[in-house]
């Protein structure tokens, strides 16, 4: 469970093998997704998943959109992560989908293996 009593549903393949530099970026994506959910999510579970898809590591999260959003955001979390993901030739998308907030990052594994 996250702080504030939100249940976390995580799906990570047991045999997932991710190179070190890419692993650190994936960790940062997960940490930012969970941090934002703890701060801003509405009631309900937060889902977090990692998977492999066509040579890419896919990191995704989903949670219900909260009712209150700070009027002024001072952090650089998603902008910084977008840049970090782009270093690997990947892409990060985040935004509302219906009543949920969805984050998805695709990180190509091929070049990261060295």
N, C-alpha and C positions, 0 to 999 in steps of 0.2 A: 504494500500500500504506500501511496505517496503521502506526504504531509497533507493535512486537512481531510483525511479520511477517504481519499479517492482511490478506488481499486485500480490496480494496474494489471493488464492482461498483456503478457509478452510472449512472442513467438520467435525463437532463434534456433535454427537447425543445430543439432549437437555436433555435427561434423563440419561446421562452417570454418573455413581456413582463410583468413584475411591477412595480407602482408602488413607489417608494422606501421608504416606511415599512413596507409589507408585506414587501418584499424583505429588509429588515434583520431582521424577525422570523423570516422563513423561514431566513435565514442562521443565526440563533441556534439555531433548532430543529435544523438540520443539524449545527452545531458541538456541541451538547449530545449528540445521538445518537452522533456519532463519538467524542466524548470518553468517554462511558459505555461504548461498545463497546471502546475501547482499554483501559479500566480493568477491565471485568468480563466481557467476552465469552469464551465457550469457543472451541475451535478451529473454523476455518471462515471463510467469507467474511462480510463485512458488506455488505448491500445498502442503497443509499440512492437514493431516487427522488423526483422532483418531476414533477407533472403537473397538468393542468387537468381538472376534472370538474364539469360543471353550474354554472359560474361560480365555483367554488372552486379555490384553489391547494391541492393535496394534497401534503404532504411526508411521506414514510414511510421507515422504516428497519427492518431485520430482521437479527438475528444470533443465533447459538447462545448459550443461557444458559450462563454459566460455572459451574464447580464451587464456587468460593469467592465469597462475598459479604461485604463488610465488616460486622462486627457492629453498628457504629454509623455512620450516615451523617450527615455534618455539612453537606453541601451543600444548596442550595435550588434546584438546577438545574431539575428537572421541575416543581416547584411554581411557581417564578417564570415558567417558560415557559407554564404553563397560564394564569396571569394575563395574560401578554403576548398570548397568542393570543386570550383572551376579550375583550380590548380591541377587537379587530377583529370581534367577533361569531363567532369561531371556536371550535374545540374541539380539545383535545389529549388523546389516550389513549395510555397506555404500560403494558405489562405482559407477563407470560409467556403464550405461546400454544404449547402442547405443549412442545417442547424449545427454543423460540426466544423471544427478547425482541423485541417488536414495538412500534414507536412510530409513531403516525399523527397528523398535524395537518391540520385543514381550516380554511383561511382564506378567507373570502368576499372576492373581488376587487372587486366592484361598488362598495362604499362607499369603498374605499381609493383609487380613481382620482380622487376629488375632484370 
